[in-house]
């Protein structure tokens, strides 16, 4: 009964938020005194307000109003607004997951704008970042920031105990055992983002030459011919969990973001797995020396997998003011717009700003994507919304909680077959 009530409550909240989103779209469709007001579903943050102020100063015929984004329920809320017929004009989403809207015919094709004037706008971007929003040869999302999955390190802890930051999984286990003696957890990661720890699976796939096939859902996830990687990653993570190296031990699978970040700041966690987009946050708030490092390699001297997730903007297919929306996105990803996002510790997606990074920690973060052994990948989450949900919310937690790896992978394989048909 409790589960049923929770589901009903969640649906009511989503519908209500979707209604607010849609209502914002109606207002955004208005034109008063020659000024068009467009709605922007984005973070209600200072850098966005600064970008909007500069854009409006240069474009007095357009006003931009922020509709604060709910990152945990973004997809459902955005889709509700589009389905209502009154969406916002510009919406935040993750570039590499834009298929959630493209496959439902909910995203406006931005290719003509990017390729106009011999690709003048397109050429301003770092190719691997802008291509994150590309699907079936067309661009549907404009990336403004790479979200590099990384490992934030409390360097003071490693100095205090005379340890080196691990570069391989075996080294991580050695470090984890030593830190446990001192009441410190090696690993920090919160519920809802355990999917990013599957980077270890992508490493194995890359080293076995099946990365693209497996991540696209073209290899089975279970059975005698299963794609290598997932089983290995789940075994590694379950081992670290069972050994008590994952904060806070038994409650690691349900720990919240606030709990884990607080523990990191308190010196209870040595290595925190998180998105590189938070580099500015940790550098500002941590009372110790923060460093960034690559995820430990599963295979020494092996290939290192780098995710191409990006924060991006797109235009709903039925947005009322597409031209004004594109004009805003162009400014947002201009040097002026990118300067504002960079000032908060966020990495740029355009070429002109790549060599303008003067923050050491941000440079170190960018360096984690370089090297002869580095290969990029797209998340398996892109295969379908159901697979996305299972990978993000269930797979790792279920295995660490006691479900067999065979059972968990069989469930994932059933979802893959549902989409691929074989």
C-alpha positions as CSV (number, residue, x, y, z in Angstrom):
1,X,0.0,0.0,0.0
2,X,2.8,2.4,0.9
3,X,4.4,1.8,-2.6
4,X,1.1,2.4,-4.3
5,X,0.5,5.7,-2.3
6,X,4.1,6.8,-3.2
7,X,3.5,6.1,-6.9
8,X,0.3,8.1,-6.8
9,X,1.9,11.0,-5.0
10,X,4.8,11.0,-7.5
11,X,2.4,11.1,-10.4
12,X,0.4,13.9,-8.9
13,X,3.6,15.9,-8.4
14,X,4.8,15.3,-11.9
15,X,1.5,16.3,-13.4
16,X,1.4,19.4,-11.4
17,X,4.9,20.3,-12.3
18,X,4.2,19.5,-16.0
19,X,1.2,21.8,-15.8
20,X,3.3,24.6,-14.5
21,X,5.8,23.9,-17.2
22,X,3.1,24.0,-19.9
23,X,1.6,27.2,-18.4
24,X,5.0,28.8,-18.6
25,X,5.0,27.9,-22.3
26,X,1.7,29.8,-22.9
27,X,3.1,32.9,-21.2
28,X,6.3,32.5,-23.2
29,X,4.3,32.6,-26.4
30,X,3.2,36.1,-25.8
31,X,4.5,39.2,-27.7
32,X,4.0,42.6,-26.0
33,X,5.1,45.9,-27.4
34,X,7.3,44.3,-30.0
35,X,9.1,42.2,-27.3
36,X,8.9,38.4,-27.3
37,X,9.2,36.6,-24.0
38,X,10.6,33.1,-24.3
39,X,10.7,30.5,-21.5
40,X,14.0,28.8,-20.6
41,X,13.9,25.5,-18.6
42,X,17.2,25.8,-16.9
43,X,19.1,26.2,-13.7
44,X,18.0,29.2,-11.6
45,X,21.7,30.1,-11.1
46,X,23.7,33.3,-11.1
47,X,25.6,32.4,-14.3
48,X,22.4,31.8,-16.2
49,X,21.0,35.2,-14.9
50,X,24.2,36.9,-16.1
51,X,24.0,35.2,-19.5
52,X,20.4,36.3,-19.9
53,X,21.1,39.9,-18.9
54,X,23.9,40.1,-21.5
55,X,21.7,38.5,-24.2
56,X,18.8,40.8,-23.5
57,X,21.1,43.8,-23.7
58,X,22.1,42.8,-27.2
59,X,18.6,41.6,-28.2
60,X,16.1,44.1,-26.8
61,X,13.3,42.5,-28.7
62,X,13.6,39.3,-26.6
63,X,13.1,38.6,-23.0
64,X,14.1,35.3,-21.3
65,X,12.3,34.0,-18.3
66,X,13.8,31.0,-16.4
67,X,11.6,28.1,-15.4
68,X,13.8,26.3,-12.8
69,X,14.8,22.8,-13.9
70,X,14.0,19.8,-11.7
71,X,17.0,17.6,-12.7
72,X,15.6,14.5,-11.1
73,X,12.4,14.6,-13.1
74,X,13.5,16.6,-16.1
75,X,12.5,14.2,-18.8
76,X,9.0,13.5,-17.5
77,X,8.3,17.2,-17.0
78,X,9.7,18.3,-20.4
79,X,7.6,15.7,-22.2
80,X,4.5,16.7,-20.3
81,X,5.0,20.3,-21.4
82,X,5.5,19.3,-25.1
83,X,2.6,16.9,-25.1
84,X,0.3,19.7,-23.7
85,X,1.1,21.7,-26.8
86,X,2.6,24.6,-24.8
87,X,6.2,23.8,-24.1
88,X,9.0,26.2,-23.1
89,X,11.0,27.6,-26.0
90,X,14.5,26.5,-24.8
91,X,15.1,23.5,-22.6
92,X,18.0,22.0,-20.7
93,X,18.7,18.3,-21.2
94,X,21.8,16.0,-21.6
95,X,23.1,16.0,-25.1
96,X,24.0,12.3,-25.3
97,X,20.5,11.4,-24.0
98,X,18.5,13.6,-26.5
99,X,17.3,10.4,-28.1
100,X,14.6,10.3,-25.4
101,X,13.0,13.3,-27.3
102,X,14.1,12.6,-30.9
103,X,12.6,9.1,-30.9
104,X,9.3,10.6,-29.8
105,X,9.5,13.4,-32.4
106,X,9.7,16.0,-29.7
107,X,12.9,17.8,-30.6
108,X,13.4,20.4,-33.3
109,X,16.1,19.7,-35.8
110,X,18.9,22.3,-35.3
111,X,21.1,21.1,-38.2
112,X,20.2,23.9,-40.6
113,X,21.2,26.5,-38.1
114,X,24.5,24.9,-37.3
115,X,25.4,24.3,-40.9
116,X,24.3,27.7,-42.2
117,X,27.1,30.0,-43.6
118,X,29.3,26.9,-44.4
119,X,29.0,25.6,-40.9
120,X,30.2,28.8,-39.2
121,X,28.4,28.0,-35.9
122,X,29.1,24.3,-36.0
123,X,32.8,24.9,-36.4
124,X,33.0,26.8,-33.1
125,X,32.4,23.6,-31.1
126,X,34.8,20.9,-30.1
127,X,33.6,18.1,-32.3
128,X,33.2,15.3,-29.7
129,X,31.0,17.7,-27.6
130,X,28.7,19.0,-30.2
131,X,28.4,15.4,-31.7
132,X,27.0,14.3,-28.3
133,X,23.7,15.9,-29.4
134,X,23.8,14.3,-32.9
135,X,21.5,11.4,-33.8
136,X,20.9,9.8,-37.2
137,X,23.1,12.4,-38.9
138,X,21.2,15.4,-37.4
139,X,21.8,17.7,-34.5
140,X,19.0,18.1,-32.0
141,X,20.9,19.4,-28.9
142,X,23.6,22.0,-28.6
143,X,26.1,21.1,-25.9
144,X,27.5,23.9,-23.8
145,X,29.4,21.9,-21.2
146,X,31.1,18.5,-21.2
147,X,30.2,16.5,-18.1
148,X,33.3,14.4,-17.5
149,X,32.8,11.6,-15.0
150,X,35.7,11.8,-12.7
151,X,37.1,11.0,-9.3
152,X,37.5,13.8,-6.8
153,X,40.3,13.2,-4.3
154,X,40.9,14.4,-0.8
155,X,44.6,14.9,-1.3
156,X,45.1,15.6,2.4
157,X,44.0,12.1,3.4
158,X,46.5,10.5,1.0
159,X,49.3,12.7,2.4
160,X,48.3,12.0,6.0
161,X,48.5,8.2,5.6
162,X,51.4,8.1,3.1
163,X,49.2,6.6,0.3
164,X,49.1,7.1,-3.5
165,X,45.9,7.7,-5.4
166,X,45.1,4.4,-7.1
167,X,45.4,4.1,-10.8
168,X,44.1,0.5,-11.0
169,X,41.3,-1.4,-9.3
170,X,43.7,-3.7,-7.5
171,X,45.4,-0.6,-6.1
172,X,42.1,0.8,-5.0
173,X,41.4,-2.3,-3.0
174,X,44.8,-2.0,-1.2
175,X,44.1,1.7,-0.5
176,X,40.6,0.8,0.7
177,X,41.8,-1.7,3.2
178,X,44.4,0.7,4.6
179,X,41.9,3.6,4.9
180,X,39.4,1.3,6.6
181,X,41.9,0.9,9.5
182,X,41.6,4.7,10.0
183,X,37.9,4.9,9.8
184,X,37.9,6.4,6.3
185,X,36.0,5.1,3.3
186,X,37.7,4.8,0.0
187,X,34.6,5.3,-2.2
188,X,31.9,7.8,-2.2
189,X,28.9,7.6,-4.5
190,X,25.2,8.3,-3.9
191,X,22.0,6.5,-4.9
192,X,20.6,7.4,-8.2
193,X,24.0,7.8,-9.9
194,X,25.5,4.3,-9.5
195,X,25.2,4.0,-13.2
196,X,28.3,6.1,-13.6
197,X,30.4,3.4,-11.9
198,X,29.7,1.2,-14.9
199,X,32.6,3.1,-16.5
200,X,34.5,0.0,-15.4
201,X,32.3,-2.1,-17.7
202,X,33.0,0.3,-20.6
203,X,36.7,-0.1,-20.0
204,X,36.4,-3.9,-20.4
205,X,34.3,-3.4,-23.5
206,X,36.9,-1.0,-24.9
207,X,39.7,-3.5,-24.2
208,X,37.8,-6.3,-25.9
209,X,37.0,-4.2,-29.0
210,X,33.2,-4.3,-28.5
211,X,32.5,-0.9,-26.9
212,X,30.4,0.6,-29.7
213,X,28.4,-2.6,-30.4
214,X,27.6,-3.2,-26.7
215,X,26.8,0.4,-25.8
216,X,24.4,0.5,-28.8
217,X,22.6,-2.6,-27.6
218,X,23.7,-4.8,-30.4
219,X,25.3,-7.5,-28.2
220,X,23.4,-9.6,-25.6
221,X,23.9,-8.5,-22.0
222,X,23.4,-12.1,-20.7
223,X,23.9,-15.6,-21.8
224,X,26.8,-17.5,-23.4
225,X,27.5,-14.8,-25.9
226,X,27.1,-11.8,-23.5
227,X,29.1,-8.7,-24.0
228,X,32.1,-8.6,-21.8
229,X,32.2,-5.8,-19.1
230,X,29.0,-5.6,-17.2
231,X,29.6,-8.8,-15.2
232,X,33.2,-7.7,-14.4
233,X,32.1,-4.3,-13.3
234,X,29.3,-5.7,-11.1
235,X,31.8,-8.2,-9.5
236,X,34.2,-5.4,-8.7
237,X,31.6,-3.0,-7.2
238,X,30.0,-5.8,-5.2
239,X,33.4,-6.8,-3.8
240,X,34.2,-3.2,-2.7
241,X,30.7,-2.9,-1.2
242,X,31.1,-6.2,0.7
243,X,34.5,-5.2,2.0
244,X,33.0,-2.0,3.5
245,X,35.1,0.4,1.4
246,X,31.9,2.2,0.1
247,X,30.5,5.0,2.3
248,X,28.8,4.5,4.7
249,X,29.1,0.7,4.5
250,X,25.7,-1.0,4.7
251,X,23.7,2.1,3.8
252,X,25.8,3.0,0.7
253,X,23.0,1.9,-1.7
254,X,20.5,4.4,-0.3
255,X,22.8,7.3,0.7
256,X,21.7,10.6,-0.6
257,X,23.7,13.2,-2.4
258,X,23.7,15.6,0.6
259,X,24.8,12.8,2.9
260,X,27.7,11.7,0.7
261,X,28.9,15.2,-0.1
262,X,28.8,16.2,3.5
263,X,30.9,13.1,4.4
264,X,33.4,14.0,1.7
265,X,33.8,17.5,3.1
266,X,34.1,16.1,6.6
267,X,37.1,13.9,5.6
268,X,35.2,10.6,5.9
269,X,35.6,9.8,2.2
270,X,38.9,9.7,0.3
271,X,37.6,9.5,-3.3
272,X,34.3,10.8,-4.5
273,X,32.9,9.7,-7.9
274,X,30.9,12.6,-9.4
275,X,30.5,14.6,-12.6
276,X,33.3,17.0,-13.4
277,X,30.8,19.8,-13.8
278,X,31.0,20.1,-10.0
279,X,34.7,20.9,-9.9
280,X,34.1,24.5,-9.0
281,X,31.8,23.5,-6.2
282,X,34.3,21.1,-4.5
283,X,37.2,23.5,-5.0
284,X,35.2,26.3,-3.3
285,X,33.6,24.4,-0.5
286,X,36.1,21.6,0.5
287,X,38.2,22.5,3.6
288,X,41.1,20.5,2.1
289,X,43.2,20.2,-1.0
290,X,41.0,18.7,-3.8
291,X,42.4,16.9,-6.7
292,X,40.9,15.0,-9.7
293,X,41.9,11.7,-11.1
294,X,40.9,9.2,-13.6
295,X,38.7,6.2,-12.6
296,X,41.1,3.3,-11.7
297,X,41.8,1.0,-14.6
298,X,40.4,-2.5,-14.5
299,X,43.3,-3.6,-16.6
300,X,46.7,-2.1,-16.0
301,X,47.9,-0.2,-19.1
302,X,44.5,-0.9,-20.7
303,X,42.1,1.4,-22.5
304,X,40.4,4.2,-20.5
305,X,36.8,4.9,-21.3
306,X,35.6,8.5,-21.3
307,X,31.9,9.3,-21.3
308,X,30.7,12.0,-23.8
309,X,27.7,13.2,-21.7
310,X,27.2,16.9,-22.0
311,X,24.9,19.5,-20.6
312,X,23.0,20.8,-23.6
313,X,20.0,22.9,-24.8
314,X,17.4,21.9,-27.3
315,X,14.2,23.4,-28.7
316,X,10.9,21.5,-28.4
317,X,9.5,20.6,-31.7
318,X,6.3,22.6,-31.1
319,X,8.0,25.6,-29.4
320,X,6.2,28.9,-30.2
321,X,9.3,30.9,-30.9
322,X,12.0,28.7,-32.5
323,X,14.0,31.5,-34.1
324,X,14.3,33.5,-30.9
325,X,15.1,30.2,-29.1
326,X,18.0,29.5,-31.4
327,X,19.2,33.1,-31.2
328,X,19.4,32.6,-27.4
329,X,21.2,29.3,-27.7
330,X,23.8,30.8,-30.0
331,X,24.5,33.5,-27.5
332,X,24.6,31.0,-24.7
333,X,27.3,29.0,-26.5
334,X,29.2,32.1,-27.6
335,X,32.5,33.2,-26.0
336,X,30.6,35.7,-23.8
337,X,28.2,33.0,-22.6
338,X,30.9,30.4,-22.1
339,X,32.9,32.9,-20.1
340,X,30.1,33.1,-17.6
341,X,29.8,29.3,-17.2
342,X,33.6,28.9,-17.0
343,X,33.7,31.4,-14.1
344,X,31.7,28.9,-12.0
345,X,34.2,26.1,-12.7
346,X,32.3,24.6,-15.7
347,X,34.3,23.5,-18.7
348,X,33.6,25.0,-22.1
349,X,32.4,23.2,-25.2
350,X,33.7,25.7,-27.8
351,X,37.2,25.7,-29.3
352,X,37.9,29.3,-28.6
353,X,37.7,28.7,-24.8
354,X,39.6,25.4,-24.6
355,X,43.0,27.1,-24.3
356,X,41.6,29.8,-22.0
357,X,41.3,27.5,-19.0
358,X,43.5,29.0,-16.3
359,X,42.2,27.1,-13.3
360,X,44.6,24.2,-12.4
361,X,41.9,21.9,-11.2
362,X,39.9,22.4,-14.4
363,X,43.0,21.8,-16.5
364,X,43.6,18.6,-14.6
365,X,40.0,17.6,-15.3
366,X,40.4,18.2,-19.0
367,X,43.6,16.2,-18.9
368,X,41.7,13.1,-17.8
369,X,40.3,12.9,-21.3
370,X,43.7,12.9,-23.0
371,X,46.0,10.0,-23.7
372,X,46.7,7.4,-26.3
373,X,44.6,4.9,-24.3
374,X,41.5,7.1,-24.1
375,X,38.4,6.1,-26.0
376,X,35.0,7.8,-25.8
377,X,31.7,6.1,-25.5
378,X,27.9,6.7,-25.2
379,X,26.0,5.3,-22.3
380,X,24.0,2.1,-22.8
381,X,21.3,4.2,-21.2
382,X,20.6,5.6,-24.7
383,X,19.2,2.3,-25.9
384,X,15.8,2.9,-24.4
385,X,14.1,4.8,-21.5
386,X,13.5,1.4,-19.7
387,X,17.2,0.5,-19.9
388,X,18.1,4.0,-18.8
389,X,15.9,3.6,-15.7
390,X,17.2,0.1,-14.9
391,X,20.9,1.1,-15.2
392,X,20.5,4.4,-13.3
393,X,18.3,3.1,-10.4
394,X,18.5,-0.6,-10.0
395,X,21.3,-2.7,-11.5
396,X,24.3,-1.9,-9.3
397,X,22.2,-1.6,-6.1
398,X,20.4,-4.9,-6.7
399,X,23.6,-6.8,-7.1
400,X,25.3,-5.2,-4.1
401,X,22.2,-5.9,-2.1
402,X,22.3,-9.6,-2.8
403,X,20.6,-10.3,-6.2
404,X,22.7,-12.6,-8.4
405,X,24.5,-11.1,-11.3
406,X,22.9,-13.7,-13.6
407,X,19.4,-12.6,-12.5
408,X,20.2,-8.8,-12.8
409,X,21.8,-9.2,-16.3
410,X,18.9,-11.4,-17.4
411,X,16.5,-8.5,-16.6
412,X,18.7,-6.1,-18.5
413,X,18.8,-8.5,-21.5
414,X,15.0,-8.7,-21.5
415,X,14.9,-5.0,-21.8
416,X,17.4,-5.0,-24.7
417,X,15.5,-7.7,-26.6
418,X,12.3,-5.7,-26.2
419,X,14.0,-2.9,-28.1
420,X,16.2,-4.7,-30.5
421,X,14.0,-7.8,-31.1
422,X,16.9,-10.3,-30.8
